[in-house]
Amino acid sequence: MKKTSLWKEDADASAYPPLQNDLHVDVAIIGGGMTGLTAAHLLAGAGKSVALLEAWRVGGGTTGFSTGNLYATVEERMHAICSKFDSETAHAVAASRTAAIGHIENLVHRLAIDCDFHRRPWRLISEIPQNNKILEKEFHACREAGLDAYLETSTPLPFDISRALRIENQAQFNPMRYAKALAAEIIKAGGSVFERTPVLRIKEGSPHSLYTENGTVTADKIIHATHSPKGVRFVHTLMGVHREYAIAVKLNSNNYPEGIFWVMSRPHQHSIRAYTDSRGESFLLVLGEPHKVGHKKDNESCFRNLEAYAGARFDVKSVDYRWSAQNYRSADGLPYIGALDEKTGVYIATGFATDGLTYGTLAAMIISDLILDNENPWAKLYDPRRHNPLKSAGRFIKENVHVFMDYMHDLPYRAEAKIVSDIRPDEGKTVVIKGEKFAVYRDEAGVLHQVSAVCTHMKCIVNWNAEAKSWDCPCHGSRFTVDGRVIEGPAMIDLPKPETGKPH
Ligand SMILES: Cc1cc2nc3c(=O)[nH]c(=O)nc-3n(C[C@H](O)[C@H](O)[C@H](O)COP(=O)(O)OP(=O)(O)OC[C@H]3O[C@@H](n4cnc5c(N)ncnc54)[C@H](O)[C@@H]3O)c2cc1C
């Protein structure tokens, strides 16, 4: 069983060089996932000089750990959008997301991108009659949103269901192959792509300066296409960060159902889809088990639960891949896409929940229109400066109570291990040494990896993620390697090592 995503294995290994010199461009894009790549492609195609700076590898962030489903509806559910806003808003959400899927499809055809793009139905499934009411509510909301929705009582799934909601003509693809192809097209359009080039500091000004290890990029505009914007931003206080788990299994029967299936479960749903890779091997992907980042000690159990879930419904032969990734949920159920303010030319795209392959594409379309001074019919709807405290209040208060509790839990005298020698091989714990809190991991060979436990973003204390072997900040989702290097999230600065450089 491989501890990586299926998509990463089934994409070419093309690479781009790190930035090695100073550069001036019209637009600097931080992040090479769905959002950054699409924006860079659109802007380079429109004649702007563009540099895309990716900390690791293009597509290697959340995009390469997603499910590869493209649908007009949203994880939050359309009835939630209808009741928080109104049916007009739900209509605009569905129309804008449909346009983004259309953008992907056009590119796939026009550029002959080999990424297994197929139009497929999307289904929401109620396994038990008790869930039918919610399903019917969602059916009406989808209809109000202008989606071609139907109710049905049977599906291609091999287990009994009570009722299903179907929307035709949604889509699926291999997100990693699509990302790789877009990167190549950016170069063809005259843009630059730099990998292994983390942006370490940003100085906003005229022009803006983005500092990396071996070069500085100056730019008139910056796009934070980093899933969550870098630095300390108000928008971080509006979002909850959740981690979710995936397995890809093989079946004995070879009976892989086509389409997107969201099966309602308590307290969360499971997402199911099939994929046949370039060697002709088929897999069933099963995703679920979300929890707040940094809030689950035994997160290996999430995989056990997924395996049990899949095993109870399908004739599972083997579990071949497993992975996990995180997402950011906005306070009012809509993502934050657009300029941070009127003047500075800094753009963000975040709060996508698990709908960001489509929302990321839409964000790129909106932001490039804003930069190119084109009208965009949806820019206002997703504007990060929108004021809707009533629609946001519930989740805003909940998320910030959690953050407050995390700060309380993080009081300096509270630690998980009293002394470093209490930490067993392949275990990570926080330890207080001379009044300072450290995050200490003992690897399987017994070597200690010790860094400060204080997140460099907003000073919460990081928690150990046993499954991904990382230090995760429960407050705003920054993640760090065992040696303190930023993996993702709003932090830009690595966790410092103790001054002596030696484990205590
Ligand atoms: C388990 C799971 C399944 C999902 N499935 C789906 C799905 O089926 N359909 C769907 O629509 N959405 C899905 N999503 C959501 C979707 O994957 C994301 O919303 C989307 O990929 C976000 O794209 P992005 O480009 O904004 O971010 P990312 O893909 O995360 O890209 C951001 C990039 O920024 C880079 N970066 C960060 N900091 C720096 C820095 N300082 N300097 C340079 N680069 C930096 C990162 O390395 C990363 O590559 C899923 C999410 C999860 C967690």
The ligand as an ORCA input file, in Angstrom:
! r2SCAN-3c Opt
* xyz 0 1
  C      -9.439     15.129      0.535
  C      -9.884     16.231     -0.388
  C     -10.577     15.925     -1.548
  C     -10.978     16.952     -2.414
  N     -11.669     16.628     -3.551
  C     -12.110     17.617     -4.357
  C     -12.884     17.319     -5.523
  O     -13.153     16.170     -5.868
  N     -13.345     18.360     -6.249
  C     -13.069     19.653     -5.917
  O     -13.536     20.543     -6.615
  N     -12.301     19.942     -4.858
  C     -11.816     18.970     -4.082
  N     -11.070     19.272     -2.985
  C     -10.646     20.653     -2.774
  C      -9.538     20.999     -3.748
  O      -8.596     19.953     -3.826
  C      -8.811     22.286     -3.332
  O      -9.741     23.251     -2.928
  C      -8.005     22.818     -4.500
  O      -7.114     21.830     -4.959
  C      -7.281     24.077     -4.085
  O      -6.446     24.455     -5.133
  P      -5.430     25.636     -4.874
  O      -4.652     25.821     -6.120
  O      -6.167     26.812     -4.367
  O      -4.502     25.111     -3.689
  P      -3.340     24.003     -3.731
  O      -3.605     22.934     -4.709
  O      -3.125     23.595     -2.314
  O      -2.106     24.811     -4.250
  C      -1.484     25.794     -3.456
  C      -0.005     25.731     -3.752
  O       0.644     26.826     -3.099
  C       1.936     26.391     -2.756
  N       2.487     27.277     -1.727
  C       2.070     27.426     -0.450
  N       2.859     28.328      0.188
  C       3.774     28.762     -0.709
  C       4.856     29.681     -0.650
  N       5.181     30.342      0.487
  N       5.597     29.895     -1.769
  C       5.302     29.232     -2.923
  N       4.287     28.344     -3.024
  C       3.537     28.110     -1.933
  C       1.710     24.974     -2.258
  O       2.904     24.216     -2.266
  C       0.648     24.463     -3.230
  O       1.193     23.739     -4.307
  C     -10.661     18.275     -2.104
  C      -9.977     18.581     -0.938
  C      -9.597     17.584     -0.067
  C      -8.891     17.929      1.199
*
